[in-house]
Amino acid sequence: MFRDRIFEGKVAVITGGGSGLGKSFARRFAELGARTVLASRGLERLTAARDQIVAEGGEAIAVAADVRKPEDVEAVMRAAHDAYGRIDILINNAAGNFLCPAEKLSSNGWRSVVDIVLNGTFFCSRAAFPYMQEQKSGRILNILATYAFGASPGTVHSASAKAGVLAMTRTLAVEWARYGILVKAIAPGFFPTPGAAERLWPGDPEEQLARMRRTVPVGRTGEHAELANLAAYLCSDYANYITGEAVVIDGGMSWNHPLFEWEKL
């Protein structure tokens, strides 16, 4: 998508950066010249992701942190600033989810997901703010899900938290625009990650993935590179007039009627 190193000299902090989509973001941003700071609870996976980025010619550090703890995320931002002297981009990617009917969801289950997704996104954004304010520039990208706009049976905890992050995105975009800070979001459809099918749907994983693909008009699930490229665009100077928006990337799944059989047209 991009042929130049559009993030040369920039510093990007990515939460949940040790695996899955977060790791894909980190690798793509490093490829485009960013110095990356990976943060999550699992130091072993973080270290492996950092080592891979360095082996590929990028620059990265790993900082173990729990986004539910304000003191942890403040330490991440300090480590980023101490190492590289600035913070230009924050990708709030850390998340948690599991399938459970609302009436069976425990109080701890509700709190755990809301704490990671909603509180964690706010704590990280607030911790990054002073550095971006001082620079008079910054990009915050929140990772939502398409069900932030509607219903997703079995994920009332996650859907509620993601909807809260959507409102937070719009509110911070308005409050912080005067400081040169743009706040945006991506709402992905289904992008397979290790264990996602088994965790979210019972039964045979391949059968569940095939069923998911049938709900997507373009006929497939998303690829991590597609999501990482969209993130790169939104955090780049190409998108300087976009703030407070959430961009959906789901292959048209949001608009597909579940009872309509397109293949029979």
C-alpha positions as a Markdown table, in Angstrom:
| # | Residue | x | y | z |
|---|---|---|---|---|
| 1 | Met | 0.0 | 0.0 | 0.0 |
| 2 | Phe | 2.7 | 2.5 | 1.0 |
| 3 | Arg | 6.1 | 2.6 | -0.7 |
| 4 | Asp | 7.8 | 5.1 | 1.6 |
| 5 | Arg | 8.6 | 5.1 | 5.3 |
| 6 | Ile | 5.8 | 7.3 | 6.3 |
| 7 | Phe | 6.4 | 6.9 | 10.0 |
| 8 | Glu | 10.1 | 7.7 | 9.9 |
| 9 | Gly | 11.0 | 9.3 | 13.2 |
| 10 | Lys | 7.6 | 8.5 | 14.7 |
| 11 | Val | 7.0 | 6.5 | 17.9 |
| 12 | Ala | 4.0 | 4.1 | 18.1 |
| 13 | Val | 2.7 | 2.5 | 21.3 |
| 14 | Ile | 0.6 | -0.6 | 20.7 |
| 15 | Thr | -1.3 | -2.3 | 23.5 |
| 16 | Gly | -1.9 | -6.0 | 23.1 |
| 17 | Gly | 1.1 | -5.9 | 20.8 |
| 18 | Gly | 2.5 | -9.3 | 21.6 |
| 19 | Ser | 0.2 | -11.4 | 19.4 |
| 20 | Gly | -2.8 | -11.4 | 17.0 |
| 21 | Leu | -3.9 | -8.1 | 15.5 |
| 22 | Gly | -1.6 | -6.0 | 17.8 |
| 23 | Lys | 1.5 | -7.8 | 16.6 |
| 24 | Ser | 0.3 | -7.2 | 13.0 |
| 25 | Phe | 0.0 | -3.5 | 13.7 |
| 26 | Ala | 3.4 | -3.3 | 15.3 |
| 27 | Arg | 5.2 | -5.2 | 12.4 |
| 28 | Arg | 3.5 | -3.0 | 9.7 |
| 29 | Phe | 4.2 | 0.3 | 11.5 |
| 30 | Ala | 7.8 | -0.8 | 12.1 |
| 31 | Glu | 8.1 | -1.6 | 8.4 |
| 32 | Leu | 6.9 | 1.9 | 7.6 |
| 33 | Gly | 9.6 | 3.4 | 9.8 |
| 34 | Ala | 8.0 | 3.7 | 13.3 |
| 35 | Arg | 9.9 | 3.0 | 16.5 |
| 36 | Thr | 7.4 | 0.7 | 18.2 |
| 37 | Val | 6.6 | 0.1 | 21.8 |
| 38 | Leu | 4.7 | -3.1 | 22.5 |
| 39 | Ala | 2.7 | -3.5 | 25.7 |
| 40 | Ser | 0.7 | -6.3 | 27.2 |
| 41 | Arg | 0.6 | -8.6 | 30.2 |
| 42 | Gly | 2.5 | -11.5 | 28.6 |
| 43 | Leu | 6.1 | -10.6 | 28.6 |
| 44 | Glu | 7.2 | -13.8 | 26.9 |
| 45 | Arg | 5.0 | -13.1 | 23.8 |
| 46 | Leu | 6.0 | -9.5 | 23.9 |
| 47 | Thr | 9.6 | -10.3 | 23.8 |
| 48 | Ala | 9.1 | -12.7 | 20.9 |
| 49 | Ala | 7.2 | -10.1 | 19.0 |
| 50 | Arg | 9.9 | -7.5 | 19.7 |
| 51 | Asp | 12.6 | -9.9 | 18.6 |
| 52 | Gln | 10.8 | -10.6 | 15.3 |
| 53 | Ile | 10.4 | -6.9 | 14.5 |
| 54 | Val | 14.1 | -6.3 | 15.2 |
| 55 | Ala | 15.1 | -9.3 | 13.1 |
| 56 | Glu | 13.0 | -7.8 | 10.3 |
| 57 | Gly | 15.0 | -4.6 | 10.5 |
| 58 | Gly | 12.6 | -2.6 | 12.7 |
| 59 | Glu | 13.0 | -0.9 | 16.0 |
| 60 | Ala | 11.0 | -2.0 | 19.1 |
| 61 | Ile | 10.9 | -2.3 | 22.8 |
| 62 | Ala | 8.6 | -4.4 | 25.0 |
| 63 | Val | 7.0 | -3.3 | 28.2 |
| 64 | Ala | 4.9 | -5.6 | 30.4 |
| 65 | Ala | 1.7 | -3.9 | 31.5 |
| 66 | Asp | -1.9 | -4.5 | 32.5 |
| 67 | Val | -4.0 | -1.8 | 30.9 |
| 68 | Arg | -6.5 | -2.1 | 33.7 |
| 69 | Lys | -3.9 | -0.5 | 36.0 |
| 70 | Pro | -3.3 | 3.3 | 35.5 |
| 71 | Glu | 0.1 | 3.0 | 37.0 |
| 72 | Asp | 1.1 | 0.4 | 34.5 |
| 73 | Val | 0.1 | 2.3 | 31.5 |
| 74 | Glu | 1.7 | 5.5 | 32.8 |
| 75 | Ala | 4.9 | 3.4 | 33.1 |
| 76 | Val | 4.6 | 2.3 | 29.5 |
| 77 | Met | 4.3 | 5.9 | 28.3 |
| 78 | Arg | 7.3 | 6.9 | 30.4 |
| 79 | Ala | 9.3 | 4.0 | 29.0 |
| 80 | Ala | 8.4 | 5.0 | 25.5 |
| 81 | His | 9.3 | 8.6 | 26.1 |
| 82 | Asp | 12.6 | 7.7 | 27.9 |
| 83 | Ala | 13.6 | 5.4 | 25.0 |
| 84 | Tyr | 12.6 | 7.5 | 22.1 |
| 85 | Gly | 11.9 | 11.1 | 23.3 |
| 86 | Arg | 8.3 | 11.3 | 22.1 |
| 87 | Ile | 5.0 | 9.5 | 21.6 |
| 88 | Asp | 3.2 | 10.1 | 18.3 |
| 89 | Ile | 0.8 | 7.2 | 17.9 |
| 90 | Leu | -1.2 | 5.1 | 20.4 |
| 91 | Ile | -3.1 | 2.1 | 19.2 |
| 92 | Asn | -5.6 | 0.9 | 21.9 |
| 93 | Asn | -5.8 | -2.7 | 20.8 |
| 94 | Ala | -5.8 | -4.6 | 24.1 |
| 95 | Ala | -9.1 | -6.5 | 24.5 |
| 96 | Gly | -10.9 | -9.4 | 26.1 |
| 97 | Asn | -13.9 | -11.4 | 25.1 |
| 98 | Phe | -15.7 | -14.7 | 25.5 |
| 99 | Leu | -19.1 | -16.0 | 24.6 |
| 100 | Cys | -21.8 | -16.1 | 27.4 |
| 101 | Pro | -25.5 | -15.4 | 27.5 |
| 102 | Ala | -26.3 | -12.2 | 29.4 |
| 103 | Glu | -28.3 | -13.9 | 32.1 |
| 104 | Lys | -25.4 | -16.3 | 32.8 |
| 105 | Leu | -22.7 | -13.7 | 32.8 |
| 106 | Ser | -21.0 | -13.3 | 36.2 |
| 107 | Ser | -20.3 | -10.0 | 37.7 |
| 108 | Asn | -16.5 | -10.7 | 37.5 |
| 109 | Gly | -16.9 | -11.6 | 33.8 |
| 110 | Trp | -18.6 | -8.3 | 33.1 |
| 111 | Arg | -16.1 | -6.3 | 35.1 |
| 112 | Ser | -13.1 | -8.1 | 33.5 |
| 113 | Val | -14.0 | -7.3 | 29.9 |
| 114 | Val | -15.3 | -3.8 | 30.6 |
| 115 | Asp | -12.1 | -3.1 | 32.6 |
| 116 | Ile | -9.8 | -4.1 | 29.8 |
| 117 | Val | -11.7 | -2.7 | 26.9 |
| 118 | Leu | -13.3 | 0.5 | 28.2 |
| 119 | Asn | -11.2 | 1.5 | 31.2 |
| 120 | Gly | -8.0 | 0.3 | 29.6 |
| 121 | Thr | -8.6 | 2.4 | 26.5 |
| 122 | Phe | -9.3 | 5.5 | 28.7 |
| 123 | Phe | -6.3 | 4.9 | 31.0 |
| 124 | Cys | -3.9 | 4.6 | 28.0 |
| 125 | Ser | -5.3 | 7.6 | 26.2 |
| 126 | Arg | -5.1 | 9.7 | 29.3 |
| 127 | Ala | -1.5 | 8.6 | 30.0 |
| 128 | Ala | -0.5 | 9.4 | 26.4 |
| 129 | Phe | -2.2 | 12.8 | 26.4 |
| 130 | Pro | 0.5 | 14.9 | 28.2 |
| 131 | Tyr | 3.2 | 13.8 | 25.8 |
| 132 | Met | 1.1 | 14.5 | 22.7 |
| 133 | Gln | -0.2 | 17.8 | 24.2 |
| 134 | Glu | 3.4 | 19.0 | 24.7 |
| 135 | Gln | 4.3 | 18.0 | 21.1 |
| 136 | Lys | 1.0 | 19.6 | 19.8 |
| 137 | Ser | 0.4 | 16.5 | 17.8 |
| 138 | Gly | -0.7 | 12.9 | 18.2 |
| 139 | Arg | -2.8 | 10.1 | 16.8 |
| 140 | Ile | -4.9 | 7.8 | 18.9 |
| 141 | Leu | -6.5 | 4.8 | 17.2 |
| 142 | Asn | -9.1 | 2.7 | 19.1 |
| 143 | Ile | -9.9 | -0.8 | 17.9 |
| 144 | Leu | -13.6 | -1.5 | 18.1 |
| 145 | Ala | -15.8 | -4.2 | 16.6 |
| 146 | Thr | -18.7 | -4.0 | 14.2 |
| 147 | Tyr | -21.1 | -5.0 | 17.1 |
| 148 | Ala | -20.3 | -1.6 | 18.8 |
| 149 | Phe | -23.0 | -0.3 | 16.4 |
| 150 | Gly | -25.6 | -3.0 | 17.0 |
| 151 | Ala | -26.3 | -6.3 | 18.7 |
| 152 | Ser | -24.1 | -9.4 | 19.2 |
| 153 | Pro | -25.9 | -12.0 | 21.3 |
| 154 | Gly | -23.5 | -13.7 | 23.8 |
| 155 | Thr | -21.1 | -10.7 | 24.0 |
| 156 | Val | -23.1 | -8.1 | 26.0 |
| 157 | His | -20.0 | -7.3 | 28.0 |
| 158 | Ser | -17.7 | -6.7 | 25.0 |
| 159 | Ala | -20.4 | -5.0 | 22.9 |
| 160 | Ser | -21.2 | -2.6 | 25.7 |
| 161 | Ala | -17.6 | -1.8 | 26.3 |
| 162 | Lys | -16.9 | -1.3 | 22.6 |
| 163 | Ala | -19.9 | 1.0 | 22.3 |
| 164 | Gly | -18.4 | 3.0 | 25.2 |
| 165 | Val | -15.1 | 3.2 | 23.4 |
| 166 | Leu | -16.9 | 4.5 | 20.3 |
| 167 | Ala | -18.5 | 7.3 | 22.4 |
| 168 | Met | -15.1 | 8.0 | 24.0 |
| 169 | Thr | -13.5 | 8.2 | 20.5 |
| 170 | Arg | -15.9 | 10.9 | 19.4 |
| 171 | Thr | -15.7 | 12.8 | 22.7 |
| 172 | Leu | -11.9 | 12.9 | 22.9 |
| 173 | Ala | -11.7 | 13.8 | 19.3 |
| 174 | Val | -13.7 | 17.0 | 20.0 |
| 175 | Glu | -11.9 | 17.8 | 23.3 |
| 176 | Trp | -8.4 | 17.2 | 22.1 |
| 177 | Ala | -8.5 | 18.5 | 18.5 |
| 178 | Arg | -7.3 | 21.9 | 19.8 |
| 179 | Tyr | -4.0 | 20.2 | 20.9 |
| 180 | Gly | -3.4 | 18.7 | 17.5 |
| 181 | Ile | -4.5 | 15.2 | 18.7 |
| 182 | Leu | -6.7 | 13.2 | 16.3 |
| 183 | Val | -8.7 | 10.4 | 17.8 |
| 184 | Lys | -10.1 | 7.7 | 15.5 |
| 185 | Ala | -11.3 | 4.1 | 15.5 |
| 186 | Ile | -11.5 | 1.0 | 13.3 |
| 187 | Ala | -14.4 | -1.4 | 13.6 |
| 188 | Pro | -13.2 | -4.7 | 12.2 |
| 189 | Gly | -15.5 | -7.6 | 11.2 |
| 190 | Phe | -14.1 | -11.1 | 11.6 |
| 191 | Phe | -10.3 | -11.3 | 11.3 |
| 192 | Pro | -9.2 | -14.8 | 12.5 |
| 193 | Thr | -6.7 | -14.9 | 15.3 |
| 194 | Pro | -5.2 | -18.0 | 16.9 |
| 195 | Gly | -7.9 | -19.7 | 19.0 |
| 196 | Ala | -10.7 | -17.2 | 18.2 |
| 197 | Ala | -13.1 | -19.7 | 16.6 |
| 198 | Glu | -12.7 | -22.1 | 19.5 |
| 199 | Arg | -13.0 | -19.4 | 22.1 |
| 200 | Leu | -16.1 | -17.7 | 20.6 |
| 201 | Trp | -18.0 | -20.5 | 19.0 |
| 202 | Pro | -18.3 | -24.1 | 20.3 |
| 203 | Gly | -17.9 | -27.0 | 17.8 |
| 204 | Asp | -15.6 | -27.7 | 14.9 |
| 205 | Pro | -13.4 | -24.6 | 14.3 |
| 206 | Glu | -13.3 | -25.1 | 10.5 |
| 207 | Glu | -17.0 | -25.6 | 10.3 |
| 208 | Gln | -17.5 | -22.4 | 12.3 |
| 209 | Leu | -15.1 | -20.4 | 10.0 |
| 210 | Ala | -16.9 | -21.7 | 6.9 |
| 211 | Arg | -20.2 | -20.6 | 8.4 |
| 212 | Met | -18.7 | -17.2 | 9.1 |
| 213 | Arg | -17.4 | -16.8 | 5.6 |
| 214 | Arg | -20.9 | -17.4 | 4.2 |
| 215 | Thr | -22.2 | -14.3 | 6.0 |
| 216 | Val | -19.6 | -12.1 | 4.3 |
| 217 | Pro | -20.6 | -10.8 | 0.9 |
| 218 | Val | -16.9 | -10.8 | -0.4 |
| 219 | Gly | -16.8 | -14.5 | 0.5 |
| 220 | Arg | -13.9 | -14.5 | 3.0 |
| 221 | Thr | -12.7 | -13.3 | 6.4 |
| 222 | Gly | -10.3 | -10.4 | 6.7 |
| 223 | Glu | -6.5 | -10.6 | 6.5 |
| 224 | His | -4.4 | -8.9 | 9.1 |
| 225 | Ala | -2.4 | -7.0 | 6.5 |
| 226 | Glu | -5.6 | -5.3 | 5.4 |
| 227 | Leu | -6.4 | -4.1 | 8.9 |
| 228 | Ala | -2.8 | -3.0 | 9.5 |
| 229 | Asn | -2.8 | -1.0 | 6.3 |
| 230 | Leu | -6.0 | 0.8 | 7.2 |
| 231 | Ala | -4.5 | 1.6 | 10.6 |
| 232 | Ala | -1.4 | 3.0 | 9.0 |
| 233 | Tyr | -3.5 | 5.2 | 6.7 |
| 234 | Leu | -5.6 | 6.6 | 9.6 |
| 235 | Cys | -2.5 | 7.3 | 11.7 |
| 236 | Ser | -0.6 | 8.9 | 8.8 |
| 237 | Asp | -0.6 | 12.5 | 7.4 |
| 238 | Tyr | -2.8 | 11.2 | 4.6 |
| 239 | Ala | -5.7 | 11.3 | 7.0 |
| 240 | Asn | -5.1 | 14.6 | 8.9 |
| 241 | Tyr | -8.7 | 15.8 | 8.3 |
| 242 | Ile | -10.3 | 12.7 | 9.8 |
| 243 | Thr | -11.1 | 12.6 | 13.6 |
| 244 | Gly | -13.9 | 11.3 | 15.7 |
| 245 | Glu | -14.7 | 8.7 | 13.0 |
| 246 | Ala | -14.9 | 4.9 | 13.2 |
| 247 | Val | -14.1 | 3.1 | 9.9 |
| 248 | Val | -15.8 | -0.2 | 9.4 |
| 249 | Ile | -13.8 | -2.9 | 7.6 |
| 250 | Asp | -15.8 | -6.1 | 7.4 |
| 251 | Gly | -16.2 | -7.2 | 3.7 |
| 252 | Gly | -19.8 | -5.9 | 3.7 |
| 253 | Met | -20.9 | -8.2 | 6.5 |
| 254 | Ser | -22.7 | -5.5 | 8.4 |
| 255 | Trp | -25.1 | -5.0 | 5.5 |
| 256 | Asn | -25.8 | -8.6 | 4.7 |
| 257 | His | -29.3 | -9.9 | 5.4 |
| 258 | Pro | -28.9 | -13.3 | 7.2 |
| 259 | Leu | -31.9 | -14.9 | 5.5 |
| 260 | Phe | -30.9 | -13.9 | 2.0 |
| 261 | Glu | -28.9 | -16.5 | 0.0 |
| 262 | Trp | -26.8 | -14.5 | -2.4 |
| 263 | Glu | -25.3 | -17.6 | -4.1 |
| 264 | Lys | -28.7 | -18.5 | -5.5 |
| 265 | Leu | -29.2 | -15.2 | -7.3 |
